[in-house]
Amino acid sequence: MRPLLLSLLLVQTVAAASLDSAWIEYRFQNWRRADELFGRVLRDRTADARDRLAARIGQALTVQYRMPGARPEKAAAMYRALLGELGDTHPLALQLRLFLGQSCAQMRPADTLQAHAQFDSVIAGPDALLAGQAVVDRARLMVRTPTPEAIAATAEFLDRMLAEGRGAPAAGAMHELAAGLAAARGDLRAAREHVMRELDAGGYTQVARATLLIQAARLSETALRDTATALVYYRRFVSEVPWDTRAYFCSLKVKELEGAKR
Amino acid sequence: MTPREEGMLRSRIVSGIGIALVAVAYAGAIWNMLRTTHEEQWTDRKVIRICHWQLESGFREGIDCAIREFEKRFPDTKVVQLPIYERAYKQFIQTQLIGGTAPDLIERGMDVDDNVVPRYYYPLTDELFRPNAFNEGTDLAGEPWITTFKDALASLIQPGNQEYYMVGLNNHTVRIFYNRTLYRRIMGHDRLPVTFRDLIAVCTRVKQYSDSLGPAGPVFPIAASSYQAERMRDVFSDALLASLLWTVYDTRFDVSARPTEKYLAYVRGGVEFTSDEIRASEMVQRELAAYYQPGFMATDRQEAGFAFAQQRALMISSGSWDYQSMRLQAADNGFEIGVIPFPLPDSADPAYGRYVDGQTAEENRTGVSFGLSRSSRHPDVALAFMKFLTCKEINEKVNAIIGWIPSIRNTRVVDDMKPFLPVSEGMPLVWQPVTVVGTKWFKTGANDLQAYWEFISGVTTYEQFVAAVEKRFVVDGMADVVRHAREADEELLPIEHARSALAITLAFSADSAATAAAAVKTVALTSSLAARAVDMADLGARLHALALNPPGERARRMAGTAEYRQFAEFYGFAAE
């Protein structure tokens, strides 16, 4: 009995190991190998339900992101099938809806109605990180054809999401979008507000931080004539990102604005 | 023996010698291969290979020094250095990467396109945000590895998925090298040019000297190739045009000029290539180019270097990476070299003074960067060696041997390199000529360069240069904008793919540290996607508005081009 149990355990380990390898290959964009390994897990009769589900998601993702040769339509059908089998109460249902919404948004032309419907379900759900991604992905899709109407509607959507505190972990990304759209509409005061709030929210790279700091300073100085705030952000630029080639320009601005204050 | 038999015998002997030589060469090659294989494979030590194309003087010795110290600290390891000739490098690395037999550490830059980097290299992002243990006991102890680099690796982030795949050894800048011995002989003193007028005075004197040599000449003031002329154009133009960054181009309030912002400014009539300021920025080049050796546009970098090394030119512009090789080469040829910053026009300059914004800032850009190959059999050892090379003590030591500038903060710089230290007190950079929407590989770039060579070599006037550029600028610029938009769109899928991989960790991993890190990265990638969406929307909205309500003739012409229709179709405006 014991050798049999041990051998079953070993087989189980092989399936799990194939799955781990498959995800590694997926991360490294080795599509063919990833697909083979996901298929191996599915053919393995000893693989458990969780491994099988993961392998099926892996296959759908491989179809969705294969470069070149991505097929978001086919991936969408695979996610729909999975959602149909699992039902909306399954712990991974919201993640699958997000994948489905993203694949609908990646289609050319995008399946906007379906994408919005999936993103809205995720936004209404309890997972704040998924909701944050869904808010940003929905806004990106809304503004893909950036007419004045689309820009206004997207800005309104983002303001509402931020006011309601939806998808809080991605608030910085929402402010990033909202700032750009406010600037495009000529509302530079709102643009600066969003830039400053994005800086507070964090979640950006060193390079993005430099851009946000100088935008807060330039919008304050040149568009809003608010030299006191401009001075704060020029100073922060010099101290926080001294390696940037704009640091000396900012230091000159600090001297200029300090001189004007006296 | 008949003459015929004698001939045959001679022929056989010659053939025999030939065959023997080939056999000896073959045996030597086999022996060398076996020796290398034996060293790498028949050992209990963990062997890693570091591959690069830096054949400049001192580089291999510097890396050897680091290897010796590393092996002393970790006796169970062995590091093999593989220098490869530049021309064969790309082919060698690509073949090895595809075959899964690539060296462990690979100098990046000439290997594979950015979009396939995630396929062949390990991401280093997580490691970079942890301290480099080799910095223990120094003032950098406990700091994240990434911030120990002078530029916080700002230039090395992978745009496709916001990961870091490489770290670098040093910083480089470009200066003017001059033949100190010849300078003294020609000028009769050691006073070096500081301003552009001083430089022109030196060049004029060199020309007079060259004329006086008769058949023993000529000596040209400046050795240049098309490569150097392009770099000189950037340096001198930026000094006169930096203010355009915050007066004309800055639609995004970030004191930088995206290529598409240059096109927008032109189409809306915000910039005129015939303006005094832009004219001056190009005329300064033409004045200088009169002192380059004839035919410089058709000369390559090496040829220009030979002209300098053979004392047929007094000056040449080159980078800090070349300094030690050139210094030794000069010593062999019996002269000394010196280094000066670019003598830019000052505010007193009669022709250009009123347009001068000043010296531009130089980046502390991390160079000579290495990636950790996915086919590494000992990635832990390779990563340790990467950290070792870029810890304060070793980075300083290695660069002192090579004669380069260390990439790590708070390190000492050898005296030879002090003239090359990046100038941080300068204006922001415009980067590319204002007459180009991208780089020279874009349509406007190719058109600009063709017209530019004729202009700076004196064949055409500035007005003719501008006419040649403007003839196609509205159409080609629009084509370049479409290309930028498409390329930006293509960068989205790799970011979304990276985010999907993190979603899997979040959904299935039981490791709380891994899920916490995945959540942070997910937010960063979502921010990156948002930033790109803003860029795309901003460009689309602005160009669409110009096409709907053209403020002038240029916008009207743009709206009528087939390229604009492609743009409108790409954005979905056509269906509106």
Contacts between the chains, C-beta under 8 A, distances in Angstrom:
chain1	res1	chain2	res2	distance
A	23	B	501	7.3
A	23	B	504	6.1
A	26	B	501	6.3
A	26	B	504	7.8
A	27	B	118	7.6
A	27	B	501	4.7
A	28	B	118	6.3
A	28	B	119	5.5
A	28	B	120	7.9
A	28	B	374	6.3
A	29	B	116	7.4
A	29	B	118	5.4
A	29	B	119	4.6
A	29	B	497	7.1
A	30	B	119	6.4
A	50	B	508	7.8
A	54	B	504	7.5
A	54	B	508	5.7
A	57	B	504	7.3
A	57	B	507	8.0
A	58	B	504	7.6
A	61	B	500	5.4
A	61	B	504	7.7
A	64	B	500	7.5
A	65	B	493	6.5
A	65	B	496	7.1
A	65	B	497	4.1
A	65	B	500	6.4
A	67	B	115	7.4
A	67	B	493	6.1
A	67	B	494	7.0
A	67	B	497	7.4
A	70	B	493	6.5
A	92	B	507	5.9
A	95	B	503	6.1
A	95	B	506	8.0
A	95	B	507	5.5
A	98	B	503	7.5
A	99	B	500	7.1
A	99	B	503	7.6
A	102	B	496	6.5
A	102	B	500	7.8
A	106	B	493	7.4
A	106	B	496	7.5
A	109	B	572	7.5
A	129	B	506	7.3
A	129	B	519	5.8
A	129	B	522	6.4
A	129	B	523	7.6
A	132	B	523	7.3
A	132	B	526	6.6
A	133	B	499	7.4
A	133	B	522	6.9
A	133	B	526	5.4
A	136	B	526	5.1
A	136	B	529	6.5
A	136	B	530	5.3
A	137	B	529	7.6
A	139	B	530	7.7
A	139	B	533	7.3
A	140	B	529	6.5
A	140	B	530	7.2
A	140	B	533	4.2
A	143	B	533	6.4
A	143	B	537	4.6
A	144	B	536	7.8
A	144	B	537	7.9
A	144	B	571	7.4
A	144	B	572	6.4
A	145	B	540	7.4
A	145	B	571	5.6
A	145	B	572	3.6
A	145	B	573	6.2
A	145	B	575	7.7
A	145	B	576	6.5
A	146	B	536	7.7
A	146	B	537	4.0
A	146	B	538	7.7
A	146	B	540	4.4
A	146	B	541	4.2
A	146	B	544	7.1
A	146	B	571	7.1
A	147	B	541	7.7
A	147	B	544	7.3
A	147	B	573	7.4
A	147	B	576	6.0
A	148	B	541	7.6
A	151	B	537	6.9
A	151	B	541	6.3
A	169	B	519	7.0
A	169	B	522	8.0
A	169	B	523	5.4
A	170	B	523	5.8
A	170	B	526	4.9
A	170	B	527	7.6
A	172	B	523	7.0
A	172	B	527	5.5
A	173	B	523	7.1
A	173	B	526	4.5
A	173	B	527	4.3
A	173	B	529	7.3
A	173	B	530	4.0
A	174	B	530	7.2
A	176	B	527	5.9
A	176	B	530	4.2
A	176	B	531	5.5
A	176	B	534	6.3
A	177	B	530	4.6
A	177	B	533	6.1
A	177	B	534	5.9
A	179	B	534	7.4
A	180	B	533	7.8
A	180	B	534	3.0
A	180	B	535	7.7
A	180	B	537	6.5
A	180	B	538	5.9
A	181	B	534	7.3
A	181	B	537	6.8
A	183	B	252	7.4
A	183	B	253	7.4
A	183	B	538	7.4
A	184	B	537	6.6
A	184	B	538	5.6
A	184	B	541	5.0
A	184	B	542	7.6
A	191	B	253	8.0
A	203	B	520	7.5
A	203	B	523	4.2
A	203	B	524	5.7
A	203	B	526	8.0
A	203	B	527	5.4
A	204	B	524	6.9
A	204	B	527	5.2
A	205	B	157	6.4
A	205	B	162	6.5
A	205	B	524	6.6
A	205	B	528	7.5
A	206	B	152	5.0
A	206	B	154	5.7
A	207	B	154	5.2
A	207	B	157	6.7
A	208	B	527	6.8
A	208	B	528	7.8
A	208	B	531	6.5
A	210	B	154	7.9
A	211	B	254	5.1
A	214	B	253	7.5
A	214	B	254	5.3
A	214	B	255	5.7
A	215	B	252	7.2
A	215	B	253	4.9
A	215	B	254	5.4
A	218	B	246	7.5
A	218	B	250	7.2
A	218	B	253	4.0
A	218	B	254	7.0
A	218	B	255	6.6
A	219	B	253	5.1
A	222	B	246	8.0
A	222	B	253	7.2
A	223	B	253	7.2
A	242	B	424	7.7
A	243	B	150	6.3
A	243	B	151	4.6
A	243	B	152	5.9
A	243	B	154	6.5
A	243	B	363	7.8
A	243	B	364	5.6
A	244	B	154	7.4
A	245	B	360	7.6
A	245	B	361	4.1
A	245	B	362	7.5
A	245	B	363	5.6
A	245	B	424	8.0
A	245	B	426	7.5
A	245	B	428	5.3
A	245	B	429	5.7
A	246	B	255	5.2
A	246	B	256	7.5
A	246	B	361	7.6
A	246	B	428	4.7
A	247	B	361	7.5
A	247	B	424	6.8
A	248	B	361	5.4
A	248	B	424	6.1
A	248	B	425	4.8
A	248	B	426	5.7
A	248	B	427	7.2
A	249	B	246	7.9
A	249	B	255	6.2
A	249	B	361	7.9
A	249	B	427	6.2
A	249	B	428	5.4
